[in-house]
Amino acid sequence: MNILTIDAGTTNTRTLLWRAGAVVAQAQLETGVRNTAIDGHNGALKQALRDTIASVLASAGIAPSEVDLALASGMISSPMGVQEVAHVPAPAGLAQLAQGMQAVDLPDVLAQPLWLIPGVRNQHGAVGLHNVEAMDMMRGEETEVVALLERLQLRGAATLIMPGSHTKLISVDEQRRILGCSTTIAGELLQAITQHTLIKQSVDGGFAQTLVPKMLLAGAAAAQKTGLARACFSVRTLGQFSAVECNERANFLMGAVLSGDLLALRNSTAIQMRPDTPLVITGKPMLRQALGLLIEEHGFFYGKRIIVDDQQQANLAGHGALLIAAARGLISRQETV
C-alpha cells in the first residue's frame, strides 16, 4: 500500500509516503495554521498540503491515483486547519484515538478522503479560575506518544517530556493511555527572548551550541530564586561586565527558561506524576541533555530516566498515525512495521 501521513502543525507541514512500514519519500514546508491565523483563511495551508503531497509522489514515482490511504495529525484538525475534530477526553489510548478519527473530503487537495486524527484534552468540564491549571490539551503529540510507547515497549505508567516550541508534559498509564498533559511555552519564550528583546545583543541572537552544565544550572538557579525576568537581565550583565563567553551566556538563558518546565513537572495538577515514575525525555539533542541534567540536579525525581535518541524519535507522527489507522481497521498491522 501507498500511505500518506501528514503532520501539520502551527509552523510546519510535513508529508511522508510510506510503503510496508518504511518511509520512501518525504517533504516539508514552513507553513502551518499560523498562516491561517495571519491570513484569515486556510489557503496557504491547503497549498502546502498540495505541494508536499506532489513532492513525495514525484519522488516516489507514483501517480495521485495510486495513493491508498491518507492520514493527518496535528493542528490540521483544529478550527484553523481544514476541519475541526473534537478533542478526545482523557484517558485516551489507541482505541479512543482510532474511534475519534474523521474522514474529510478535500477535492482541491487530493482525490482520496483525508483521515484526521483527533487531539486529546484533559478530562474536565467548564473551566474557570478554580480549575484552569488542571486543564490542558494537545493536537499532534498524542500521535507521537502512541509511536514512542510502541518503540520503547513501555509497559508501565510513565511521564513524557516533549520539548519544542511548546513543552508538553504527558502522563500515561499502564494501558498506554494518555491521562493528561501540561503545556509550557518554553521554546517560544526562549526564541522571543533570544531574538526580540534587549538580550539579543548579549547572545548574538543565537541559541546555545554546546552544553555548559555549570552555566545551565546557574541560569536555572537564578530564575528559581529571583524570577525569570531578573535572570534574563543577568545575561546582559554577564555580557557587559564578565569574561563569560556567548555560548555560556546562552546556556545561562536556556537554564533560566527551562527551569519553568521543572516547576510545571513538579507542581502541575494537570499531570499525574510520582517521583518514582519512569521519565521519558524527547526533543532536540540540546534540549534532551539540558532537561535531563536539570532534573538530575534538582533531585526531586529518582525513577528510571530514558533519554530518547534520534533514531527512536524519527518520524514519530507518521508511525503513530499508522498505528492508529491499524487500530481503526483501515490498514493491517503489517503496514506499521
Order of alpha helices (4+ residues) and beta strands (2+ residues): beta-beta-beta-alpha-alpha-beta-beta-alpha-beta-beta-beta-beta-alpha-beta-beta-beta-alpha-alpha-alpha-alpha-beta-alpha-beta-alpha
